[in-house]
């Protein structure tokens, strides 16, 4: 190489002496290249991610889909930092386990212990100022919980402090909802479970898991082609902990029925009760603070999932935006906005950045629910996914006699836990949907049999439209933080 270099320099300028500095720089460059090549061979981190695609965002990910390899990269400054995680069951067996189901959400942090990383669920039930004596006492006596853990695959020595590489299959591929614990006939099958997609953005990362369950002695499930095997799809949203700088929590008042975020405060033991209850509410602020009527800085947006049949979308939009009348009474114009998810959308309805109305298939079961997610420290609502069963519409005009039972609404049966519970003892149980469909079916029978309406297609369409508006109004109310008005009726 040097002979060629000398020859080229002589040809270029035969009367100019050779530049020793140039030769030294070239030698240094060669040495650097050789060093980098050696580091690549010796650096386990670089070898692990060699040839893999990278996704940048809140967390960075490396993946090789053809070989089912997925890694999450944890920065040194992300250890011990709190994040929020939300889990949604996208699909189950459409019988015992429904889809579009918002499940648990909690605050967590990553902790390194030796050669392992723990994903630790933070205990937010007991609090005090961290630097106070009471805060130190809570730290000494109150335990957090490990939600998942995995061995460190490699550490990047080139990064400041060392980026940490974790195998996502080892961290997340598990029975995350405890299906095998509540249904002893089903066993989690890790060999046939996998990560199906990953997206990452500056403030959130979105992951989709496909979990397989098998049974050698199954109960018959008519929604499955083979009751010995079922897939569940779970969506995991990881996001930055919501900033509370511009959000003012509001203490709950027992005279008004709000869902609450609750904890025990040990900062002052002279208080009669340790419990602090914040209402769950959206961070709605006027763009013109002192105006009598103002648009919000950011409205509450509900997206209609693109799976909702076209003919039912107007009713659902009407039910969502009808709440604007209530907000106008406190000076907000267009506080709630309904939008339709495009057919070519590249985002997932389970993504925590989008509150949605979801249309689900659960054969033979007609129900609707309106859950939401709140910051565990302040009660600030940040996500809501209302789900409506397609069979709900059919139940509106079914025979009312189908709903007559020996004891109406006396007990509810939880298919997942196989436990019976009385409705009034379960604070999360909403029976409104069940009662609405019974009322609708009864009304349809009455109107058609008495001749008050002819029961033709046009009247049926209007009947269903009004029923859906009523249903969506109710469920949106829940996602705004409102519970049932228990004192409004004794029935």
C-alpha positions, 0 to 999 in steps of 0.5 A: 500500500505504501509503495503505491502511495509513494508512487502516486505522490511522486507522480502527482508532484515529483519535485515536492518532498514527501509529507511525513505528517500525511503518512502519520495520519494515514497510519493512525487511521489504519490503526483506528480501523484495526482497533474498531474491528477488534472491538467489534469481535470482542464486544458482546453488545455489538455482536448481539445486535449485528445485522439487526434492525433498530427502532429509536424512541423512549426505549430503543429496540433491536430486532431480527424478525426472521429469527424471532430475536428482540432486544430492548436497550436500557440507557444508564439514566433510565435505571431507577426512573419511573414509567407507566405501563398499561396492558390491553388484551387485544383478543382472547377466545371471544368466550371466556376471555374478551378482546379490546380489554384494558387490563392492569396499569401501574408505575414501574422502574428498572433496577439492576441487581448484579447480572440481572434487570428487574422490572419492579412495580412501584408501590404507590399505596403508601406515601410520604415526602421521600426526604422526610423521616416518614419517607425513609420509614416507608422505604424501610418497611413497604415492599415493591413487587417484581413484575418481570426480570431477565439476565443482562445479555450485554453491556455496551462499553462504548456508551457512557455508563454502559447501555444495557441489552435485555432479551425481550422474549425472556422479559415479557413472554410469560402468562402476564394475566395469570390465566393459568392460575385462574383456569387450571386446565390451561397452561402457558406455552412459551415455545409457541408464544412470540412478540409480533410488533414493536413501535417506539416514539419519544414518549412511549413504546408500544409492544404486541405479544401473542401468547399461546395457551394449551390444554390436554383436558379442555372444556369445550369452547365453541368459539375455537376450532380446537379447544385444546389451543388458543392464542391471546394477543396482548398490547403493552404500552410503556410511557413516560410518567405524566408530568404534574407541573400543570395539573392540579389534583382535586380531592374527592367529595363523597357527595359527588360520585367520581372514580378515585385514585387513593393512597395512604399519606404518612406525612402527618399521623395527627390526621384522623385518616391516612387516606387521601383520595383524588378524583380521576379527571382529565387535564382540561384547561381553557386556552383563554383562562379568564374567558366566560367561554373558551376552547380547551388548550387540548380537547378530550379526543375519542377515536372511533376504531375503524372496525365500527360498521359505517351505519353505527358511527353517526350514533356513536359520534352523537353520544360522544359529543353530546357531553359538550353540553355539560362542559359548556355549562362550565365555560368550555366550547368543544371540550370533547371531539370525536374522530374516526380512525383512518383505514390506513392508520399506522397506530394501534387503538391500544396505544395510550396516546389514543382514547377509542371506541372499540368494536369487538366480537364476542359471540352471544354476549352483548355488553359494553364497558367504559374503563380508563387509566389514571396517573397513580400519583395525581388521578390525571386521566390519560387513556380510555378505551370504551368497548362495545360488543357487536351483538349488543345491537342485535339484543336491542330487538331480541325477544324480551323473554330471552332475558327472563331468569328465575332471579333477575340480576341477582348474581353475576358470574365471573368467567375468568375466576369462576366466582359468583359475586353480588353486583352491589359489592363490586365497585368496578361492576357496571350492569348498565349495559345488561339492563339497557339491552333488556329495556330495549328488547322489552320496549321493542316488543311493546312498541311492535305488539301494540302497534305503536310502531310498525317495526319496519327497517326505518323504525328499527334503524332509528330505534338502534340509533337512539339506543347506541347514543344512550349507551355511548353517553353512559360509557363516555361518562365513566371515562370522564371519571364519573361513577353511577349515581347510586342515590338516584335510584333504589333499583 
